[in-house]
Structure formats: structure tokens, C-alpha cells
């Protein structure tokens, strides 16, 4: 069992590891959509199709997320950052490869019967998104996260903190920021879990807004292999979308 975590920005895969994986390799795909004004007068829609891979080896878990983005709305909104001060605001629609994210997680406590755990994760964002089309910053980002969980019968409580080193794009100097999350998962039966999560991140620059999201999620095992995950989110700060949702399906091998 892993601590549950979620991506801070809409358009990125949300993963809730409330149930143990059944194979060392897991492949999946997801569709995510969000909308919001991000403190501007224009509504921006971000739709993402994402392919994911996950490999477990003992206490180590390695992940890769490869997204394809469609962003329609204000040109001053960058996925993952929100409204970027100083950028020319106009209505646009752009599509293309997003930023690939790679991560490695080490479980300090490892085993199927573990009910208390602490995970350490290192993450790197590879700037594969086109910054000239507003799909990314064009810079590498790095993150170090610590997540912990505790299971009490059917309920698992979890929380975590992270430190993110954001690359400075030309004309867009960014600060390094902290993030945090807190939530719970409830095991409905042997095949399904549901829960909620509150997560946030500091503002990345004086002209930007902080991010704060409230997320509700549902995870269900389908048959002997597939698992489906769904979530809905409400943004509680200008750096977040007003609302969003996502569906993913994963299969272990």
C-alpha cells in the first residue's frame, strides 16, 4: 500500500495508491479536463490525454507520465502555473505534447501487510512542451516529496509535503516553492475505495497566485486485472482551475 498523492495542476494524471498493485509493471491511460478563469476575464479549458507507466521493484517504484495537451482560452495561462503576469493576454487554442514527468519513490517501510508507511519521492519534469505555444515553461523542474500514511481498519489517512525547484524561463523568473496535501481513503469493499484530498502549493512568483484544490476520488477494480479511477476537483484559489474531472484506467502485468 502506498501513500495517496495527486498532481497539483489539472491536466496531469491523478494517482491514488490506496490499493496495492498486483504486478511489477502497470500501464495506463487517462483523460483529464479542467476549466477556470485563473483570476482573468477569460475562461481557459485544459484537456489532457495521458499515457502512464509504473514499475515496482522491492521498495522502489518508478513512474513515467507522457501527456498530450489541448489548451483553449487565455494565452496568459500556462498549465501547472496558472495566469502568468506579464504575458500578452489573448484568446488562443493550442495542442501538443506536454511536459514528461519521471519519478522514483522509495518506501521506507515495505510489505503487503504494512499499515504505516513513509515514502520518499524524487521527481523531474522534462520540458517537452512547447513554451512558444504556452504549453509549458521550456525549463526543467525538480521535486522532492515525503508522503506518509496510516491505515485504521477501512480508513487510510495520508499527508505529505514537497519542495519544488522550478526552472526560470526567459522573462519568467520563478521561485522554489513548497506544497502539501492531506486526505483520507475509505475502503468500501474488496474492490472499491473512495476518499477526499486537500492539496496546495505556494505562489511561484509575486505576480502569480497560490494553488489550492479540493479533490474527491473513487477507485474500483474491474475484473481480475483492470482498475478504474475517477476524480472531481474544485479550485479554491486563483492559481487553480474552477473545476475539473478525470478518468483513468490502469492494468498491471
C-alpha positions as CSV (number, residue, x, y, z in Angstrom):
1,X,0.0,0.0,0.0
2,X,1.4,3.4,-1.0
3,X,0.5,6.8,0.3
4,X,-2.1,8.5,-1.8
5,X,-0.9,11.6,-3.9
6,X,-2.3,13.8,-6.5
7,X,-1.0,16.2,-9.1
8,X,-1.4,19.8,-8.3
9,X,-2.4,21.1,-11.7
10,X,-5.4,20.0,-13.8
11,X,-4.4,18.2,-16.9
12,X,-2.0,15.9,-15.1
13,X,-2.7,12.4,-14.0
14,X,-4.1,12.0,-10.5
15,X,-2.9,8.8,-8.9
16,X,-4.4,7.4,-5.7
17,X,-2.4,4.4,-4.5
18,X,-4.9,3.3,-1.9
19,X,-4.7,-0.3,-3.1
20,X,-1.6,-2.5,-3.7
21,X,-0.6,-3.1,-7.2
22,X,-0.8,-6.7,-8.4
23,X,2.2,-6.8,-10.8
24,X,5.6,-5.2,-11.1
25,X,4.6,-3.3,-14.3
26,X,1.5,-1.2,-14.6
27,X,0.4,0.6,-17.8
28,X,-2.5,3.1,-18.1
29,X,-4.1,5.9,-19.8
30,X,-6.3,8.8,-18.6
31,X,-8.4,11.7,-19.8
32,X,-8.5,14.9,-17.7
33,X,-10.3,18.2,-18.2
34,X,-10.4,21.5,-16.2
35,X,-11.8,25.0,-16.7
36,X,-11.2,28.2,-14.9
37,X,-10.6,31.9,-15.2
38,X,-7.4,31.9,-13.1
39,X,-8.0,35.4,-12.0
40,X,-8.6,36.7,-15.5
41,X,-11.6,37.7,-17.5
42,X,-11.2,34.7,-19.9
43,X,-12.3,31.1,-19.3
44,X,-9.5,28.7,-20.1
45,X,-10.1,25.0,-20.8
46,X,-7.3,22.4,-20.5
47,X,-7.9,18.8,-21.8
48,X,-5.2,16.2,-21.4
49,X,-4.8,12.7,-22.7
50,X,-2.0,11.0,-20.7
51,X,-0.2,7.6,-21.0
52,X,1.4,6.3,-17.8
53,X,3.9,3.6,-16.9
54,X,4.8,2.3,-13.4
55,X,7.3,-0.3,-12.4
56,X,7.8,-1.7,-8.9
57,X,11.0,-3.5,-7.6
58,X,11.1,-4.2,-3.9
59,X,10.8,-0.8,-2.1
60,X,11.3,1.2,-5.3
61,X,8.6,2.5,-7.6
62,X,9.4,4.2,-10.9
63,X,6.8,6.2,-12.9
64,X,6.6,8.0,-16.2
65,X,3.7,10.3,-17.4
66,X,3.5,11.4,-21.0
67,X,0.7,13.9,-21.6
68,X,-0.8,15.4,-24.8
69,X,-2.5,18.8,-24.1
70,X,-5.2,20.9,-25.7
71,X,-5.4,24.4,-24.1
72,X,-8.2,26.8,-25.2
73,X,-8.6,30.2,-23.7
74,X,-6.3,33.0,-22.3
75,X,-2.8,32.9,-23.6
76,X,-1.5,34.1,-20.2
77,X,-2.4,30.8,-18.6
78,X,0.3,28.1,-18.6
79,X,-0.7,24.6,-17.4
80,X,0.6,24.0,-13.9
81,X,1.3,27.7,-13.2
82,X,-2.0,29.5,-13.9
83,X,-2.1,33.1,-15.0
84,X,1.4,34.3,-15.7
85,X,1.8,38.0,-15.1
86,X,3.4,40.0,-17.9
87,X,2.4,37.7,-20.8
88,X,0.2,39.1,-23.5
89,X,-3.4,38.1,-22.9
90,X,-5.3,36.9,-26.0
91,X,-7.7,34.0,-26.8
92,X,-5.9,31.1,-28.4
93,X,-6.2,27.3,-28.9
94,X,-3.0,25.2,-28.8
95,X,-2.4,21.4,-28.8
96,X,0.7,19.4,-28.4
97,X,3.0,17.2,-26.3
98,X,3.1,18.3,-22.7
99,X,5.9,18.0,-20.2
100,X,7.0,14.4,-19.5
101,X,7.4,13.7,-15.8
102,X,9.6,11.0,-14.4
103,X,9.8,9.9,-10.7
104,X,11.3,7.4,-8.4
105,X,9.8,6.5,-5.0
106,X,11.5,4.6,-2.1
107,X,9.2,3.1,0.6
108,X,10.9,3.3,4.0
109,X,8.5,0.6,5.2
110,X,7.8,-2.1,2.6
111,X,5.5,-5.1,2.5
112,X,1.9,-6.1,1.7
113,X,0.9,-6.2,5.4
114,X,2.3,-2.7,6.2
115,X,-0.3,-0.4,7.6
116,X,2.0,2.6,8.4
117,X,4.3,3.9,5.7
118,X,6.6,6.7,4.7
119,X,7.6,7.3,1.0
120,X,10.4,9.4,-0.4
121,X,10.0,10.6,-4.0
122,X,12.3,12.4,-6.4
123,X,10.7,13.9,-9.5
124,X,11.9,15.6,-12.6
125,X,9.8,17.4,-15.2
126,X,11.4,17.2,-18.7
127,X,10.5,20.3,-20.8
128,X,9.0,18.6,-23.8
129,X,6.1,21.1,-24.0
130,X,6.4,24.0,-26.5
131,X,6.9,27.1,-24.4
132,X,6.3,29.3,-27.5
133,X,2.7,27.9,-27.7
134,X,2.0,28.4,-23.9
135,X,2.1,24.6,-23.2
136,X,4.9,24.8,-20.7
137,X,7.8,26.9,-19.4
138,X,10.5,25.2,-21.5
139,X,12.6,24.5,-18.4
140,X,13.4,21.5,-16.2
141,X,11.7,21.3,-12.8
142,X,12.7,19.1,-9.9
143,X,10.8,18.0,-6.8
144,X,11.5,16.1,-3.5
145,X,8.4,14.8,-1.7
146,X,7.7,13.0,1.6
147,X,4.4,11.2,2.0
148,X,3.1,9.2,4.9
149,X,0.0,7.1,5.6
150,X,-1.7,5.2,8.4
151,X,-4.4,2.6,8.0
152,X,-7.1,2.1,10.6
153,X,-9.3,-0.8,9.6
154,X,-11.1,0.5,6.5
155,X,-9.8,4.1,6.7
156,X,-6.4,5.2,5.5
157,X,-5.3,8.7,6.4
158,X,-2.4,10.3,4.4
159,X,-0.5,13.5,4.1
160,X,2.7,14.8,2.6
161,X,4.9,17.8,1.9
162,X,7.1,18.6,-1.1
163,X,9.8,21.1,-2.2
164,X,9.8,22.1,-5.9
165,X,12.7,23.6,-7.7
166,X,11.2,25.5,-10.7
167,X,13.4,26.4,-13.7
168,X,13.5,30.1,-14.7
169,X,12.1,30.6,-18.2
170,X,13.3,33.7,-20.1
171,X,11.2,36.6,-18.9
172,X,9.6,34.4,-16.3
173,X,11.7,34.1,-13.1
174,X,10.1,31.5,-10.7
175,X,10.7,30.9,-7.1
176,X,11.2,27.5,-5.5
177,X,8.0,26.5,-3.7
178,X,6.6,24.2,-1.0
179,X,3.5,22.0,-1.5
180,X,1.4,20.0,1.0
181,X,-1.5,17.5,0.9
182,X,-3.8,15.9,3.4
183,X,-6.7,13.5,2.9
184,X,-8.2,10.1,3.5
185,X,-9.4,7.0,1.7
186,X,-12.2,4.6,2.8
187,X,-12.3,1.0,1.7
188,X,-15.9,0.5,0.6
189,X,-15.4,-3.3,-0.1
190,X,-12.8,-5.6,-1.5
191,X,-12.9,-3.9,-4.9
192,X,-13.6,-0.2,-4.3
193,X,-12.3,2.8,-2.3
194,X,-13.3,6.4,-2.1
195,X,-11.9,9.5,-0.4
196,X,-11.0,13.1,-0.5
197,X,-7.9,15.2,-0.6
198,X,-6.9,18.8,0.0
199,X,-3.7,20.0,-1.6
200,X,-2.0,23.3,-2.2
201,X,1.2,24.9,-3.4
202,X,2.8,28.3,-2.8
203,X,2.8,31.0,-5.4
204,X,5.7,30.6,-7.8
205,X,6.3,34.3,-8.3
206,X,5.0,37.6,-6.9
207,X,2.7,38.0,-9.9
208,X,1.2,34.5,-9.7
209,X,-1.4,33.0,-7.4
210,X,-1.1,30.1,-5.0
211,X,-2.9,26.8,-5.8
212,X,-5.4,25.1,-3.6
213,X,-7.6,22.2,-4.7
214,X,-10.2,20.0,-3.0
215,X,-10.4,16.6,-4.7
216,X,-12.9,13.8,-4.3
217,X,-11.9,10.4,-5.8
218,X,-13.2,6.9,-6.4
219,X,-11.2,3.8,-7.3
220,X,-12.6,0.4,-8.4
221,X,-11.1,-2.8,-9.5
222,X,-12.6,-4.2,-12.7
223,X,-12.4,-7.9,-13.2
224,X,-9.1,-9.6,-12.3
225,X,-6.7,-7.0,-13.8
226,X,-8.1,-3.6,-14.7
227,X,-8.5,-0.7,-12.2
228,X,-10.5,2.4,-12.9
229,X,-10.0,5.7,-11.2
230,X,-12.2,8.8,-11.3
231,X,-11.9,12.2,-9.6
232,X,-13.5,15.6,-9.4
233,X,-11.9,18.8,-8.2
234,X,-12.9,22.2,-7.1
235,X,-10.3,25.0,-7.2
236,X,-10.2,27.2,-4.0
237,X,-7.6,29.7,-5.2
238,X,-6.9,31.8,-8.4
239,X,-3.9,29.6,-9.3
240,X,-6.2,26.6,-9.6
241,X,-9.0,25.8,-12.1
242,X,-12.5,26.5,-11.0
243,X,-13.4,22.8,-11.5
244,X,-12.1,19.7,-13.2
245,X,-12.5,15.9,-13.5
246,X,-10.6,13.0,-14.8
247,X,-10.9,9.3,-15.6
248,X,-8.0,6.8,-15.8
249,X,-7.7,3.0,-16.4
250,X,-4.6,1.0,-15.4
251,X,-3.6,-2.6,-15.8
252,X,-0.8,-4.5,-14.0
253,X,1.3,-7.1,-15.9
